[in-house]
Every structure is written in C-alpha cells, then in structure tokens.
C-alpha cells in the first residue's frame, strides 16, 4: 500500500496530531515518571534516577550515558507501543514527532526548532555536514590538530571528493598553559584567501582544553566582513563535550554549525544527536541521506520544498531506533528542571576539586587548564612511570572507573559529572596519590 493511501486510510495528513494506542498508553505506569519532579540542583535525587551500579565510582559516564528514569520510561513506553502495533504507531507519529523533538532541543539549546536536524551521534552529524558542504578544488578547510578522529576523517573524505585542501594547525603547544590571545593569533594567521571552512572542537577530549569559541567566532566574523558572500568562511563546531555542561545558547555562540551527540553529558537515549545550523550554513549544504520528513511528500508531489523545515529536510531518513530518538525530549526536560546554570556550576566545581587535588601531587602531570574559562568536564593527566592504560586498569581494580584518551598521545582522564559527589572525587584522588 502506498504511504499516502495508508495515511488517508487512517485519517492522517501533514500537521495531524499524534495519536497513540490508547489502551496501551492509558495503562502505562510510566506516565507519572515522565513528569517526575526534581528540584533544581538536587544532585542526590538526580543520582537516584540512574540504575548505575554503586559498586564503582563512575568517572567515565560521559562516554555513553546510563538512561535516567524519565528517559528509560519514555523509551519503554515507545518500545511497548511499537511491539504492540508497529505500523500504526510509526505512521501515527512520523509526520509530527521530529518537529516536537526539535522544539524540545531548541527549548534547551537555543535557536529555532526548524534549524535543528536529528542524528544518531556526533560522528554522524559531523559526517553529514562536512559531506554536504559546497566546496570545490582549491578551497581550503582549516582544522586543528586537537580534533577527534571523526572530524579528521570526515574532512579528509570531503577533501578527497572535491579537491579541496585540508590545513591543520595547533592552537596551543602546552594545553595546561593555553592562552586565548595565542589561540586567536594562530587562528588568524592560518586563515588565507582560500579558506572556506574552519572546523574546531569546543572541548578537546584529548586534553580537556575548552576553546574560546565566541572569541574565535568574532575573529572569523570580522574577516568575513572583508569578503564577498561566496568567499565567506563557515565556522563549524563539534560541541559534544560542552553540550550538557556549559550554560550557553548555541545560536549565540557565534558558530555556523554546532554538532553534538546527546547520549553523553545530556543523559539522552543512546544513539541520538543533533545538528544546529544557521540559515547561511544550511544554504551551503546539501542533504547526504534522504529524509523521511515532509520531503517525502515533496517527492510524491503533494508539497513544495520550501514548506519543509530545513532541519527536518537534513535529518537522515530510514528506520532508526525510534523508541530512543522519540524519548530524547525527556533528557532535555530533565536538564532544564535541574537548571542549566546550576549544572554548569556543579560540574565545574567537581572538576576544579579534581584539578586542584592532582596539581598538588609531584608524581602527576596535569594537562588540563586550571581555569574554568578554558576547561569544562574533562581532566587529563599523567602519573609518572605509568602508561595511561595502566592507570586506568589499576584504578578499576580499586573500584574506580575512568578512561584514557583515544589519541596518539594518550593521557589518563577523569570526567567528574552530575552523578558524582565530593567524597567520590576525594576517594579517586587518594588512589592516584597512593601511586607515588
């Protein structure tokens, strides 16, 4: 049966309201949990929403979040509905629910919902925007040596297909001593008349450095005022390790594209992510994967493309783990309940405690800047005479889960987050101290 015929048969059209299997949702015991009240800054109550084992101190939850109860309950609600009647449940939601998810994202991150595309991860988001950028032979992409594999390879693939050139620069030599003026000086010196894209990472998972994105954006904006429209630079940011920490409206950050997974600091469902782009950026990008939004109706001949929000048009289509994606608004709601300002202050507080403790140990080399202005939720360090992996293994044996940085130069890494407390930080520091 053609999709349009199916929609007509069940009385749905673009803009129709969501209809859920009433017998299932009426009997669902999770409805109250979805609106579970939590006071702003109540970290104990937040920790109790997670099924995380308490057999370990968790200092690596940023890698892949455990699902807090509101998110888990929403996933289960959708899963049960799909298992009961998958065809009806999908057709009753797919035309409207992406817009609602994007609105929930915009309520949290800022900007307009129609400028937000939904993805499965940071890597997918980076791959989509870079693969879709309008570039040609001779254009230059400027990136840093501090970026993740996913940025490196996405840019390398695009350069190979278009003939564009990738230029990589270091914005600092010693991460612990990173200086805003030096970052801006090096950025400005590396931009030339052929530069069309600047790619950067807000918080470096390799060192814990948080770049001064707003200042960098202002520098690029100033350069763009001297250029014709077709020569202007797009500023693209991988923001995943600041997203869910920093109290920032991304539409005011100064970048043109902002990419982040939502299954890390946001506590979103595993396999979810977002791309925010301004109008100028989206206008210079082509879709890479056909969407299953109202763009499908354009193909059928029932709509025109200008009627489709750009974010929905750019969201990859196909069948996803819908019960996960559709539960994403609960993660944004939870963070807003906690208070973005309080979230930022709490994570910085725990990270400051961690850095100050490590800085007092003569057998430890700390690579993350001491200032919260230039760091966020990651603390990277070395223990004298031990590899990063050896530190991780030994700490695991002491009941503390941490990580090592997945780069050519690997460091040990703590990631104090909202599920941690001061006592856990002191216990972790005591074990590092004992390695002297």
GINORFEN-V633556 format. One record per residue. RES is the residue in one letter. OMEGA is omega as a letter, one per 40 degrees, with the letter a starting at -180 (999 if undefined). D_CENTER is the distance of its C-alpha to the mean C-alpha in whole Angstrom. Layout:
res = (RES & RES)
omega = (OMEGA & OMEGA)
d_center = (D_CENTER & D_CENTER)
//
This chain:
res = (X & X & X & X & X & X & X & X & X & X & X & X & X & X & X & X & X & X & X & X & X & X & X & X & X & X & X & X & X & X & X & X & X & X & X & X & X & X & X & X & X & X & X & X & X & X & X & X & X & X & X & X & X & X & X & X & X & X & X & X & X & X & X & X & X & X & X & X & X & X & X & X & X & X & X & X & X & X & X & X & X & X & X & X & X & X & X & X & X & X & X & X & X & X & X & X & X & X & X & X & X & X & X & X & X & X & X & X & X & X & X & X & X & X & X & X & X & X & X & X & X & X & X & X & X & X & X & X & X & X & X & X & X & X & X & X & X & X & X & X & X & X & X & X & X & X & X & X & X & X & X & X & X & X & X & X & X & X & X & X & X & X & X & X & X & X & X & X & X & X & X & X & X & X & X & X & X & X & X & X & X & X & X & X & X & X & X & X & X & X & X & X & X & X & X & X & X & X & X & X & X & X & X & X & X & X & X & X & X & X & X & X & X & X & X & X & X & X & X & X & X & X & X & X & X & X & X & X & X & X & X & X & X & X & X & X & X & X & X & X & X & X & X & X & X & X & X & X & X & X & X & X & X & X & X & X & X & X & X & X & X & X & X & X & X & X & X & X & X & X & X & X & X & X & X & X & X & X & X & X & X & X & X & X & X & X & X & X & X & X & X & X & X & X & X & X & X & X & X & X & X & X & X & X & X & X & X & X & X & X & X & X & X & X & X & X & X & X & X & X & X & X & X & X & X & X & X & X & X & X & X & X & X & X & X & X & X & X & X & X & X & X & X & X & X & X & X & X & X & X & X & X & X & X & X & X & X & X & X & X & X & X & X & X & X & X & X & X & X & X & X & X & X & X & X & X & X & X & X & X & X & X & X & X & X & X & X & X & X & X & X & X & X & X & X & X & X & X & X & X & X & X & X & X & X & X & X & X & X & X & X & X & X & X & X & X & X & X & X & X & X & X & X & X & X & X & X & X & X & X & X & X & X & X & X & X)
omega = (i & a & a & i & i & a & i & a & a & i & a & i & i & a & i & i & i & i & a & i & a & a & a & a & i & a & a & i & a & a & i & a & a & i & a & a & i & a & i & i & i & a & i & i & i & a & a & i & a & i & a & i & i & i & i & i & a & i & i & a & i & a & a & a & i & a & i & a & i & i & a & i & i & i & a & i & a & a & a & i & i & a & i & a & a & a & a & a & i & a & i & a & a & a & a & a & i & i & i & i & i & i & i & i & i & i & i & a & a & a & a & a & a & i & a & i & a & a & i & a & i & a & i & a & i & i & a & a & a & i & a & a & i & i & i & a & a & i & a & i & i & i & a & i & a & a & a & i & a & i & a & a & i & i & i & i & a & i & a & a & a & a & i & a & i & i & a & a & i & i & i & i & i & a & a & a & a & a & a & a & i & i & a & i & a & i & a & a & a & a & i & a & a & a & i & a & i & i & a & i & a & i & a & i & i & a & a & i & i & a & i & a & a & i & i & i & i & i & a & i & i & i & a & i & a & a & i & a & a & i & a & a & i & i & a & a & i & a & a & a & i & a & a & i & a & i & a & i & a & i & i & a & i & i & i & i & i & a & i & i & a & i & i & a & a & a & i & i & i & a & i & i & a & i & i & i & i & a & a & a & a & a & a & a & i & i & i & i & i & a & i & i & i & i & i & i & i & i & i & i & a & a & i & a & a & i & a & i & a & i & i & i & a & i & a & i & a & a & a & i & a & a & i & a & a & i & a & a & a & i & i & i & a & i & i & i & a & a & a & a & a & i & i & a & a & a & i & i & a & i & i & i & i & a & a & i & i & a & a & a & a & a & a & i & a & a & a & a & i & a & i & i & a & i & a & a & a & i & a & a & i & i & a & i & a & i & i & a & i & i & a & a & a & i & i & i & i & i & a & a & i & a & i & a & a & a & a & i & a & i & i & a & i & i & i & a & a & a & i & i & a & a & i & i & a & i & i & i & a & i & i & i & a & i & a & 999)
d_center = (38 & 36 & 33 & 35 & 38 & 36 & 34 & 37 & 39 & 37 & 37 & 33 & 32 & 29 & 29 & 30 & 29 & 27 & 30 & 30 & 32 & 34 & 36 & 33 & 31 & 34 & 34 & 31 & 31 & 27 & 27 & 28 & 25 & 23 & 24 & 24 & 25 & 24 & 25 & 22 & 22 & 24 & 22 & 25 & 24 & 21 & 21 & 24 & 22 & 20 & 22 & 21 & 25 & 26 & 28 & 26 & 24 & 20 & 18 & 16 & 14 & 11 & 11 & 11 & 12 & 15 & 16 & 17 & 21 & 20 & 17 & 19 & 22 & 20 & 20 & 23 & 25 & 23 & 24 & 28 & 28 & 27 & 29 & 32 & 32 & 29 & 31 & 31 & 28 & 26 & 28 & 28 & 25 & 23 & 25 & 23 & 20 & 18 & 19 & 19 & 15 & 14 & 16 & 15 & 11 & 14 & 15 & 13 & 11 & 14 & 15 & 17 & 16 & 18 & 16 & 13 & 12 & 11 & 10 & 10 & 7 & 6 & 9 & 11 & 9 & 10 & 14 & 14 & 14 & 16 & 18 & 19 & 20 & 24 & 25 & 28 & 31 & 31 & 28 & 26 & 22 & 21 & 19 & 19 & 20 & 17 & 14 & 13 & 15 & 13 & 13 & 17 & 18 & 16 & 18 & 21 & 22 & 21 & 24 & 26 & 26 & 27 & 29 & 27 & 27 & 24 & 25 & 23 & 23 & 23 & 22 & 24 & 26 & 26 & 22 & 24 & 26 & 24 & 25 & 24 & 27 & 27 & 23 & 24 & 27 & 26 & 24 & 26 & 29 & 27 & 26 & 29 & 31 & 29 & 26 & 24 & 20 & 18 & 15 & 14 & 11 & 11 & 11 & 13 & 13 & 16 & 18 & 16 & 16 & 14 & 16 & 17 & 15 & 18 & 21 & 20 & 19 & 22 & 24 & 23 & 24 & 27 & 28 & 27 & 30 & 32 & 31 & 32 & 29 & 29 & 29 & 26 & 23 & 19 & 16 & 13 & 10 & 7 & 6 & 3 & 7 & 8 & 6 & 8 & 11 & 12 & 14 & 13 & 14 & 12 & 15 & 17 & 15 & 17 & 15 & 15 & 12 & 8 & 6 & 2 & 3 & 5 & 8 & 7 & 8 & 8 & 11 & 10 & 12 & 12 & 11 & 9 & 6 & 7 & 8 & 10 & 14 & 17 & 20 & 21 & 18 & 18 & 22 & 22 & 20 & 21 & 20 & 20 & 20 & 22 & 21 & 22 & 22 & 25 & 25 & 27 & 30 & 30 & 31 & 34 & 35 & 35 & 32 & 31 & 28 & 28 & 28 & 24 & 21 & 19 & 16 & 18 & 20 & 17 & 15 & 17 & 20 & 21 & 21 & 18 & 18 & 19 & 19 & 16 & 14 & 17 & 16 & 13 & 14 & 16 & 13 & 12 & 16 & 16 & 14 & 16 & 19 & 18 & 18 & 15 & 18 & 19 & 16 & 15 & 19 & 19 & 16 & 18 & 21 & 21 & 20 & 23 & 25 & 23 & 24 & 27 & 29 & 28 & 29 & 32 & 33 & 35 & 34 & 30 & 28 & 25 & 23 & 20 & 22 & 24 & 23 & 20 & 19 & 18 & 16 & 14 & 13 & 15 & 18 & 20 & 24 & 27 & 30 & 33 & 34 & 32 & 29 & 25 & 26 & 29 & 27 & 25 & 28 & 30 & 28 & 27 & 31 & 31 & 28 & 25 & 22 & 20 & 19 & 20 & 18 & 18 & 19 & 23 & 23 & 22 & 22 & 22 & 19 & 19 & 16 & 17 & 15 & 17 & 18 & 20 & 24 & 26 & 28 & 26 & 25 & 29 & 29 & 27 & 28 & 32 & 31 & 30 & 33 & 35 & 34 & 36)
//
